[in-house]
């Protein structure tokens, strides 16, 4: 056991010496909060604000009331608007029939044509705003017609829909806060990359690994000591990413869109506990790939594939409204779905994350055994 502790001290000493590699390993912890704060703040600003937009209105004199309603919503005709900053051309065209007012006066149905590249992302927000104004104008006109005939407009609206949100008030920004969950899971893998490569492929190039293997030390001790060092760096990255990202999310003005965010201390600790098996798996996989690489550069290119594991699973699950129950018991998907429940303040069935953690630890043990077996083999020694 004293030999193993000596190996661990050696790994920690080498990790502490390489400040540049350590800073690179923890880079995601500093980038993620900036992305979260900047991205969500921009999205909220776009959702809450109504920027001035310009459209081309054909026959605008035929519907002055409608044009006025559009102007009240900061939607202006490009050719006649006095607002500054009008563009050279408009992406959306609204064509009003010349007999629009006459048809409205006669109580007849009329048509308004919206034309443009309606599938473009830049056009869709303006299109939705114009549609809302036209529908509001149509609803107001229909109500006036009914009242002129002595009919209560409520007769054509027999049902009034009322909505009551029963989600926990502690955190109703679940979809947005899942960005933290994705970055925390990626931190477990990304933070382990540079350290894992340096302690495996890097030591191979520096001939340090050869010296270790000819010593009376078991290969399993070498691998587990290296895994412990990589694991500590990985968990430190997870801790920083979770802390900084949660702080960045708390600074976002979610109140503008009727949302709140809180992360209780117990939930904070529960997330860290759930990441422990994943950090061990990340370190084991990174070490396995790096030990099978012949050079440092080859290890860098191949280890990047490991990052795709925690990145793809959450991306796929975000498009699944009701994930199958068995996914909560599998490694990686189980951890992600557990984080989703924590951030949404939902009730958690402990069996799911426990089984997912157990499966993750079993896979980690298998990877560690395979890696140590590879190091102890004659083929591995001959390649040094």
C-alpha distance (Angstrom), angle and dihedral (degrees) to the residues before:
residue distance angle dihedral
X1 . . .
X2 3.80 . .
X3 3.81 88.3 .
X4 3.79 90.9 54.9
X5 3.80 91.8 50.2
X6 3.77 89.0 49.8
X7 3.81 90.1 53.0
X8 3.80 90.3 48.8
X9 3.81 92.3 50.6
X10 3.78 88.7 50.3
X11 3.83 91.1 52.2
X12 3.80 93.5 47.3
X13 3.79 91.2 47.8
X14 3.78 92.3 52.9
X15 3.81 91.3 46.0
X16 3.80 92.0 51.7
X17 3.80 92.0 48.7
X18 3.82 94.9 56.3
X19 3.79 99.3 67.4
X20 3.80 93.7 166.8
X21 3.80 93.9 55.6
X22 3.80 90.9 44.9
X23 3.80 91.6 51.6
X24 3.81 90.3 48.8
X25 3.80 89.9 50.6
X26 3.78 91.0 54.7
X27 3.80 95.1 41.9
X28 3.80 94.1 106.2
X29 3.80 90.3 60.1
X30 3.81 89.0 63.8
X31 3.81 97.9 37.8
X32 3.82 98.2 47.2
X33 3.84 96.4 61.7
X34 3.80 91.0 50.5
X35 3.80 91.6 50.9
X36 3.80 92.4 46.1
X37 3.79 95.4 47.6
X38 3.79 95.6 41.1
X39 3.82 96.8 41.6
X40 3.80 97.9 45.3
X41 3.81 93.6 40.6
X42 3.80 90.0 52.9
X43 3.83 91.4 47.2
X44 3.80 91.4 50.0
X45 3.79 91.5 47.4
X46 3.79 90.5 52.0
X47 3.80 92.4 46.7
X48 3.80 95.9 46.2
X49 3.79 99.0 40.3
X50 3.79 128.2 69.9
X51 3.79 106.2 -150.3
X52 3.77 120.3 -159.5
X53 3.81 112.1 -94.1
X54 3.77 131.8 -174.3
X55 3.78 128.4 -141.8
X56 3.78 135.6 173.1
X57 3.81 110.9 -108.7
X58 3.79 116.1 -164.8
X59 3.82 114.8 -154.3
X60 3.81 92.4 4.6
X61 3.83 89.6 165.1
X62 3.80 88.6 65.2
X63 3.83 92.9 67.6
X64 3.83 110.7 29.3
X65 3.82 93.2 160.5
X66 3.79 91.9 54.3
X67 3.80 92.1 45.3
X68 3.80 89.0 51.7
X69 3.81 91.4 51.5
X70 3.79 89.3 50.8
X71 3.81 90.8 50.3
X72 3.80 90.5 51.0
X73 3.81 87.0 58.9
X74 3.83 90.6 49.6
X75 3.78 93.2 -105.3
X76 3.80 108.2 134.2
X77 3.77 137.8 -179.1
X78 3.78 107.5 -108.3
X79 3.80 97.2 -141.3
X80 3.82 98.5 48.1
X81 3.81 103.7 28.0
X82 3.79 119.1 116.5
X83 3.80 91.8 -160.7
X84 3.82 113.3 117.6
X85 3.78 120.3 -113.4
X86 3.80 99.2 39.4
X87 3.84 110.0 167.8
X88 3.80 125.8 -124.8
X89 3.78 91.4 -111.8
X90 3.81 137.8 11.9
X91 3.80 125.3 -128.0
X92 3.83 93.5 -148.1
X93 3.79 128.6 53.6
X94 3.82 124.1 -162.5
X95 3.80 114.9 -162.7
X96 3.81 115.5 -163.4
X97 3.84 118.1 -167.6
X98 3.79 114.9 -111.8
X99 3.81 90.5 -125.1
X100 3.83 93.6 48.9
X101 3.82 97.3 122.2
X102 3.80 92.7 42.5
X103 3.80 91.6 52.7
X104 3.80 91.0 48.1
X105 3.81 90.8 49.8
X106 3.82 91.5 50.9
X107 3.81 90.9 50.1
X108 3.79 91.9 -115.7
X109 3.77 129.1 141.4
X110 3.79 117.0 -104.6
X111 3.78 134.6 -176.2
X112 3.79 134.5 -126.9
X113 3.80 117.2 -161.9
X114 3.83 119.7 -144.1
X115 3.79 111.5 -166.2
X116 3.77 135.8 174.7
X117 3.78 139.0 85.0
X118 3.79 91.1 -43.7
X119 3.81 95.2 176.4
X120 3.80 93.1 61.0
X121 3.81 115.5 107.9
X122 3.81 90.3 -135.2
X123 3.83 91.6 56.0
X124 3.81 100.1 42.8
X125 3.86 98.3 75.4
X126 3.81 91.6 50.5
X127 3.80 90.8 44.9
X128 3.81 91.7 53.1
X129 3.81 92.3 49.5
X130 3.82 92.3 49.7
X131 3.81 90.6 48.2
X132 3.81 91.4 52.2
X133 3.81 92.4 51.3
X134 3.81 92.9 48.0
X135 3.81 91.6 48.3
X136 3.79 90.8 49.5
X137 3.80 89.7 49.7
X138 3.80 90.9 48.7
X139 3.80 92.0 48.8
X140 3.82 91.4 49.2
X141 3.80 91.4 48.4
X142 3.81 92.0 49.4
X143 3.80 90.3 50.9
X144 3.80 91.7 51.4
X145 3.79 91.2 49.9
X146 3.79 91.5 52.6
X147 3.81 93.9 47.3
X148 3.82 90.6 50.5
X149 3.79 87.1 57.8
X150 3.79 92.7 47.5
X151 3.81 94.7 -105.8
X152 3.78 123.7 133.8
X153 3.85 108.5 -122.0
X154 3.82 88.1 -140.9
X155 3.82 87.8 73.5
X156 3.80 90.6 74.7
X157 3.80 90.9 48.5
X158 3.82 102.9 55.6
X159 3.80 93.0 159.4
X160 3.79 125.2 54.4
X161 3.79 111.5 -165.6
X162 3.80 116.4 -141.1
X163 3.82 121.8 -172.5
X164 3.79 126.7 -153.6
X165 3.79 119.1 -173.8
X166 3.81 109.9 -145.3
X167 3.81 94.9 179.8
X168 3.82 114.5 125.8
X169 3.77 110.6 -84.9
X170 3.80 90.9 -138.7
X171 3.78 92.2 77.5
X172 3.79 126.1 0.7
X173 3.80 94.0 155.2
X174 3.81 93.1 83.5
X175 3.84 98.6 137.0
X176 3.81 91.6 50.8
X177 3.79 95.3 43.3
X178 3.80 90.9 52.9
X179 3.78 85.3 79.6
X180 3.80 84.9 74.2
X181 3.81 90.2 53.0
X182 3.79 92.2 51.9
X183 3.81 93.0 48.7
X184 3.81 92.3 46.1
X185 3.81 91.3 53.2
X186 3.79 91.5 46.4
X187 3.82 90.1 48.4
X188 3.81 89.7 60.6
X189 3.81 89.4 60.3
X190 3.81 102.2 30.9
X191 3.81 95.2 48.5
X192 3.79 90.4 55.4
X193 3.80 96.9 52.1
X194 3.80 105.2 82.4
X195 3.81 93.9 39.0
X196 3.81 93.0 47.2
X197 3.80 92.6 49.1
X198 3.80 93.8 46.5
X199 3.80 93.9 48.9
X200 3.81 93.2 48.9
X201 3.80 117.4 22.7
X202 3.81 90.6 21.9
X203 3.81 92.4 54.3
X204 3.79 89.4 46.3
X205 3.81 90.5 58.2
X206 3.83 91.7 44.5
X207 3.85 90.2 49.1
X208 3.80 89.9 -123.1
X209 3.80 92.1 120.0
X210 3.79 91.1 55.7
X211 3.78 90.6 54.7
X212 3.81 90.7 50.4
X213 3.80 94.4 49.9
X214 3.81 94.8 52.2
X215 3.80 90.5 53.9
X216 3.83 120.6 92.9
X217 3.80 90.2 -100.0
X218 3.78 126.0 122.0
X219 3.78 115.5 -115.5
X220 3.81 90.3 -130.2
X221 3.82 89.0 59.8
X222 3.79 90.7 51.4
X223 3.79 93.1 49.8
X224 3.81 96.1 44.2
X225 3.83 92.2 47.3
X226 3.78 90.4 51.6
X227 3.80 89.9 45.5
X228 3.81 90.5 52.3
X229 3.80 91.2 53.8
X230 3.79 92.6 46.6
X231 3.81 90.4 45.8
X232 3.80 92.8 54.3
X233 3.80 91.4 51.7
X234 3.80 90.7 46.3
X235 3.79 93.7 50.8
X236 3.79 90.7 46.2
X237 3.80 87.6 54.9
X238 3.81 90.5 48.6
X239 3.82 90.5 49.8
X240 3.80 93.4 50.4
X241 3.81 93.5 43.7
X242 3.80 93.0 50.0
X243 3.81 93.3 44.8
X244 3.80 97.3 46.6
X245 3.81 94.3 39.7
X246 3.81 92.9 50.2
X247 3.79 89.5 49.0
X248 3.82 91.1 49.0
X249 3.81 90.8 49.6
X250 3.80 91.0 50.4
X251 3.82 89.2 56.3
X252 3.80 93.6 54.1
X253 3.81 112.7 102.0
X254 3.80 95.2 -121.5
X255 3.81 89.9 157.1
X256 3.80 88.6 77.9
X257 3.82 89.0 69.9
X258 3.79 95.7 35.8
X259 3.81 97.1 -100.3
X260 3.79 136.1 123.7
X261 3.79 135.2 -164.6
X262 3.78 130.7 -156.1
X263 3.79 131.5 160.3
X264 3.80 112.6 -161.7
X265 3.83 117.7 -145.1
X266 3.81 91.6 -115.2
X267 3.80 91.0 52.8
X268 3.80 89.0 47.8
X269 3.82 90.4 55.0
X270 3.81 91.7 43.4
X271 3.80 90.6 55.7
X272 3.80 91.2 50.3
X273 3.81 90.3 49.4
X274 3.81 91.2 50.7
X275 3.81 90.1 51.9
X276 3.83 94.7 54.9
X277 3.84 95.7 81.8
X278 3.80 90.4 42.0
X279 3.81 92.1 51.5
X280 3.81 89.6 51.0
X281 3.80 90.7 50.2
X282 3.80 91.3 47.4
X283 3.79 92.1 51.8
X284 3.81 92.5 46.2
X285 3.81 93.4 49.7
X286 3.79 92.8 46.2
X287 3.79 91.3 49.8
X288 3.80 92.0 47.5
X289 3.79 93.5 52.4
X290 3.81 92.8 42.5
X291 3.81 93.8 49.6
X292 3.79 90.5 53.1
X293 3.80 90.7 51.6
X294 3.77 117.9 92.9
X295 3.80 97.7 -150.4
X296 3.79 138.8 27.5
X297 3.81 92.5 -112.7
X298 3.78 92.3 49.1
X299 3.79 89.6 52.0
X300 3.81 91.0 51.2
X301 3.80 92.3 53.5
X302 3.81 95.1 45.2
X303 3.79 98.4 42.6
X304 3.79 90.7 58.8
X305 3.79 87.3 71.6
X306 3.80 88.4 65.0
X307 3.81 89.5 62.3
X308 3.79 89.4 63.4
X309 3.81 90.2 67.1
X310 3.83 97.3 71.0
X311 3.79 93.1 32.3
X312 3.81 100.7 54.2
X313 3.81 99.0 43.8
X314 3.84 96.0 57.8
X315 3.80 91.9 42.6
X316 3.81 90.6 55.0
X317 3.82 94.0 43.7
X318 3.80 92.3 52.2
X319 3.82 87.8 68.1
X320 3.82 93.4 50.1
X321 3.84 110.2 86.2
X322 3.81 95.3 -166.3
X323 3.82 112.0 22.0
X324 3.82 115.2 -154.3
X325 3.82 111.6 -97.0
X326 3.82 93.5 -117.7
X327 3.82 90.5 64.8
X328 3.81 88.7 67.3
X329 3.81 88.7 63.1
X330 3.81 98.1 49.1
X331 3.81 126.1 90.8
X332 3.82 116.2 -94.2
X333 3.83 94.7 3.2
X334 3.80 89.6 56.9
X335 3.80 92.0 51.7
X336 3.79 92.4 46.9
X337 3.80 94.0 49.5
X338 3.80 89.3 47.1
X339 3.81 90.6 53.9
X340 3.79 88.6 48.9
X341 3.80 90.8 55.4
X342 3.80 91.8 47.7
X343 3.80 94.3 50.0
X344 3.81 91.7 45.8
X345 3.82 90.6 48.3
X346 3.81 91.3 -123.9
X347 3.78 127.6 154.2
X348 3.80 111.1 -89.8
X349 3.79 126.2 -144.1
X350 3.81 102.8 -143.1
X351 3.81 93.5 -151.0
X352 3.82 92.1 70.4
X353 3.82 100.1 56.6
X354 3.82 91.7 36.7
X355 3.82 92.7 55.3
X356 3.79 90.8 43.4
X357 3.81 90.5 51.6
X358 3.80 91.6 47.1
X359 3.79 91.5 50.8
X360 3.80 90.3 48.0
X361 3.81 91.8 52.0
X362 3.82 91.6 48.5
X363 3.80 91.5 52.2
X364 3.81 89.3 46.7
X365 3.81 91.0 52.7
X366 3.80 90.7 49.9
X367 3.82 92.1 49.7
X368 3.82 91.7 47.9
X369 3.80 91.5 49.9
X370 3.81 91.9 48.3
X371 3.81 91.7 48.1
X372 3.81 93.2 49.4
X373 3.80 90.6 46.4
X374 3.79 89.2 52.3
X375 3.81 92.0 50.3
X376 3.79 91.8 49.8
X377 3.80 93.4 50.1
X378 3.78 121.5 102.8
X379 3.79 91.0 -124.7
X380 3.81 91.6 59.7
X381 3.79 92.7 48.8
X382 3.81 92.1 49.1
X383 3.80 91.4 54.5
X384 3.81 92.6 58.1
